[in-house]
Amino acid sequence: MFSCWRNLKISRAIICSGTARAALTLCSDTRALRVNPSRKCSGKRFNVPPSAEFVARVSGIPTMAKLPFQETPDGLDAAFVGVPIDTGTSNRPGARFGPRQIRVESALLRSYNSGTRAAPYESLMVADIGDVNVNVYDLKDTCKRIREAYRKILAAGCIPLTMGGDHTIAYPILQAVAEKHGPVGLIHVDAHADTSDVVLGEKIGHGTPFRRCVEEGLLDCKRVVQIGLRGTGYSADSYEWSRAQGFRVVQVEECWFKSLAPLMAEVRAQMGSGPVYLSFDIDALDPGFAPGTGTPEIAGLTPIQGVEIIRGCRGLNLVGCDLVEVSPPYDTTGNTALTGANLLFEMLCVLPKIKYY
């Protein structure tokens, strides 16, 4: 139930359950706040999270940003979806709990982006459509399930905003994305290139997704950039294979002590008007900021640079985004999941057709 302060008069309240819309207009002596704007083209109303001014953040069932839950992507322009796996992880597990913790921490999110003045919930119909029903005993079967789930999401004309889960998930997601859009550009933010061929005899895991994507022609290799790569390697040049495919590789040393806005201007020019997928591994950030991850590497990006990268995607033809490798057991503060939730909101705010004030 919605509640309000005594000096506020509720002029109209429509409270629904399930996938129905909730509308509430609150009036005071000095202002009127409409929190469920209509889509003028159809007369329908957008989904808008309840404001913490009137509904306690700790109440209710956790969904991403406290959006309505919807079982299918039908009628949605964009959807938050979880893929709770860590069976492709090579080091510390726990990313299967990432989507759940990101949702919990996302209760702090509000409806508008104060930095960019983006109004996503006045622009797109958005909901949380839950998690892919993964098979935690069989990674290959899980990839099949992810691919099939994303085919349905994309067939509905919905842009997926994915909460991982380890980075293996990017491979089956991009299989579905490329089926719909053809080879896509890729902005890959990560400490690791994830282009290994075989690890411990296996070709599918969180260190191999982009090698598999190239082999299957899912990527437009001239429109691929990898940002934040660092750490020790198995050879003197860990990124030789990426460069040989035509990827632009931006090692973390090129990012230290500077704004990444100029870099993103170059990336936008590289991506052009074609479809682009954004894949953001939380371990791209320095573990001092985001310790809750499976394969931490020191000397990484700052959260400010992470936000600059995402905001720098504004104007691109984004067809999907993911935020992966949040492992809550390794961060008792919840800050890694909180950072992930905010980065996902920033991704929502740069999707095509977003309104800015």
QUIWOJO-V425168 format. One line per field, one symbol per residue. phi: phi as a letter, one per 40 degrees, with the letter a starting at -180 (. if undefined). psi: psi as a letter, one per 40 degrees, with the letter a starting at -180 (. if undefined). burial: b if it has 24 or more other C-alpha atoms within 12 Angstrom, else e. A space follows every 50 residues. Layout:
phi->???
psi->???
burial->???
This chain:
phi->.cbacccbbccabbbbbgcccbbabbbbcbabbcbacccdcbgcbccbcc cccbbccccgccbcfgcccbcbcdgccaacabbcbacbccbcchcccddc cccccccccbcbcccbgcbccbbbcbacbgbcccbcbaccccccccdccc dcccccgbccbbbcgccdccccccdcccdcbgdbcbbbbacbcfbccbbf gbcbaccbccccccdcgcbcccbbbbbgcagcbcacbcbccdccchccbb ccdcbcgaccccdccccdcccgcccbbbbbcccccdcccbccacbcbcgc ccdcccccccccccgcccbiaabbgcbddcaccgcccccccccccccdcb cdgccbc
psi->iiiiidehhhdhhhhiibeiihhhhhiadeihhhegiihddeeiiihhii hedehhdeiihhihefiihhdieheidiihhiggifeehebhaeededdd dddddedeiadihddefigdeedihiiheaihgiheehdddddddddddd dddddefhhhhhhiiiedddddddddddddeahiihhhhididffidhhf ehehaeeedddddddefeigdefhhhheiaiiieidgeedddddeeihhg iddeehfiiedddddddddddaeiihhhhhhdediheddgegidgihifa iidddddddddeeheigheiiihifhgddegededdddddddddddddee iiehhh.
burial->ebeeeeeeeeeeeeeeeebebbbbbbeeeeeeebbbbeeeeeeebbbbbb beeeeebeeeebbbbbbbbbebbebbbbbbbbbbbbbbbbebbbbbbbbb bbbbbbbbbbbbbeeeebbbbbbbbbbbbbbbebeeeebbebbbbbbbbb bbbbeebbbbbbbbbbbbbbbbbbbbbbebbebbbbbbbbbbbbbbbeee eebbbbbbbbbbbbeeebbbbbbbbbbbbbbeeeeeeebeebeebebbbb bbeebeeeebeebbeebbebbbebbbbbbbbbbbbbbebbbbbbbbbbbb bbbbbbbbbbbbbbbbbbbbbbbbbbbbbbbeebbbbbbbbbbbbbbbbb bbbbeee
